[in-house]
Amino acid sequence: MARDWRIKNRRPVRRKQVQPLLDRLAAGLGMELHVEATLLELAIYGPWTLILVDREPVAIELEDPHGLRVAFPTLKGLLMWKPPSSWVSVDRGAIPFLLNGADCMSAGIQDCDPDIEVDQLVWIRDETHDKPIAVGWSLMSGSELKSSTSGKAVSTIHWIGDELWEMEL
């Protein structure tokens, strides 16, 4: 799915300007975030607001299916912060499809955070190395993700190899 999005309104900011976004992000992941950086920036990328740390997009703010603004790490942010919650593990067979931007199907899910709720942002990781592969909206609760064997489970919005992952600033 090719997007014709461009970086707009990129500007340096002070930590106190992005603190509310970081607080929402930390609360959603149940952890503390440490952003000790020399350069913090905000930018608009399509419908998303990006937080850039040292020119790397580490967090996004976007609208959930209910119209509320939510924050979540990008894949580069997930690699930096390694959050302990909101994850879905998939088997090796699902990885090539996810790397092409496909939605995550229930058949490939091996395990997940049991506290996941419907319409929550989650990150998808490989079951062997626990490395992030994609980010998306959960279409099922944690218990349903574990027990279901067919159907779409996560609607993918960001994956390794997409425009946001390849972005160079």
ZAMARGU-4260 file (C-alpha; in steps of 0.2 Angstrom, whole numbers, plus 5000, padded with zeros to 4 digits):
<rodrens>
0) 5000/5000/5000 | 5010/5015/4994 | 5006/5031/5003 | 5009/5048/4996 | 5013/5056/5013
5) 5027/5069/5015 | 5035/5076/5031 | 5027/5093/5035 | 5029/5106/5049 | 5045/5098/5056
10) 5051/5108/5070 | 5063/5106/5085 | 5054/5106/5102 | 5058/5106/5120 | 5055/5091/5131
15) 5041/5099/5140 | 5031/5102/5124 | 5031/5083/5120 | 5029/5078/5138 | 5010/5075/5137
20) 5012/5064/5122 | 5026/5054/5131 | 5016/5052/5146 | 5001/5045/5136 | 5013/5034/5127
25) 5021/5028/5144 | 5004/5025/5152 | 4998/5015/5138 | 5013/5003/5138 | 5014/5003/5157
30) 5032/5009/5158 | 5043/5024/5160 | 5051/5032/5144 | 5068/5040/5144 | 5071/5052/5130
35) 5088/5059/5134 | 5092/5066/5117 | 5101/5081/5110 | 5087/5084/5097 | 5068/5082/5099
40) 5057/5086/5085 | 5039/5085/5080 | 5033/5083/5062 | 5017/5079/5053 | 5017/5063/5042
45) 5000/5060/5034 | 4987/5059/5048 | 5001/5055/5061 | 5011/5067/5072 | 5029/5060/5074
50) 5041/5062/5088 | 5058/5062/5081 | 5073/5059/5093 | 5090/5063/5085 | 5081/5062/5068
55) 5073/5045/5070 | 5054/5043/5071 | 5052/5034/5088 | 5033/5038/5092 | 5017/5042/5083
60) 5001/5050/5088 | 4986/5045/5078 | 4967/5044/5079 | 4960/5027/5086 | 4944/5020/5078
65) 4933/5029/5091 | 4941/5046/5086 | 4952/5048/5101 | 4970/5053/5099 | 4982/5039/5105
70) 5001/5038/5105 | 5012/5022/5101 | 5030/5019/5097 | 5036/5016/5080 | 5046/5000/5076
75) 5062/5011/5080 | 5054/5016/5096 | 5050/4998/5100 | 5068/4993/5097 | 5074/5008/5109
80) 5061/5005/5123 | 5057/4987/5123 | 5040/4988/5131 | 5034/4973/5141 | 5015/4974/5136
85) 5004/4976/5120 | 5013/4962/5110 | 5008/4948/5099 | 5020/4934/5095 | 5019/4926/5077
90) 5027/4911/5070 | 5040/4911/5056 | 5027/4908/5043 | 5018/4924/5046 | 5033/4935/5045
95) 5035/4936/5026 | 5017/4942/5024 | 5019/4955/5038 | 5034/4962/5030 | 5024/4965/5014
100) 5011/4975/5024 | 4998/4961/5026 | 4986/4961/5041 | 4990/4948/5054 | 4979/4933/5054
105) 4974/4922/5069 | 4982/4906/5062 | 5000/4914/5064 | 4998/4920/5082 | 5007/4909/5095
110) 5005/4920/5110 | 5000/4937/5116 | 4999/4949/5130 | 4983/4944/5139 | 4978/4962/5143
115) 4975/4967/5125 | 4958/4974/5121 | 4949/4976/5105 | 4954/4992/5095 | 4970/4994/5105
120) 4987/4997/5096 | 4998/4982/5098 | 5015/4977/5091 | 5019/4961/5083 | 5035/4952/5086
125) 5043/4936/5080 | 5041/4922/5093 | 5060/4917/5092 | 5069/4933/5095 | 5055/4945/5102
130) 5060/4958/5089 | 5046/4970/5082 | 5040/4967/5065 | 5024/4977/5064 | 5012/4989/5073
135) 4993/4988/5071 | 4975/4989/5078 | 4970/4973/5088 | 4953/4967/5081 | 4951/4954/5095
140) 4954/4954/5114 | 4970/4945/5121 | 4960/4929/5125 | 4952/4929/5108 | 4969/4931/5100
145) 4976/4916/5109 | 4961/4904/5106 | 4956/4909/5088 | 4962/4899/5073 | 4955/4909/5059
150) 4951/4926/5053 | 4960/4943/5054 | 4967/4947/5071 | 4977/4963/5069 | 4975/4977/5056
155) 4993/4982/5052 | 4997/5001/5050 | 5017/5001/5051 | 5029/4987/5047 | 5047/4984/5043
160) 5051/4990/5025 | 5037/5003/5024 | 5039/5022/5021 | 5040/5026/5039 | 5053/5013/5043
165) 5064/5018/5027 | 5062/5037/5031 | 5079/5046/5031 | 5079/5063/5037
</rodrens>
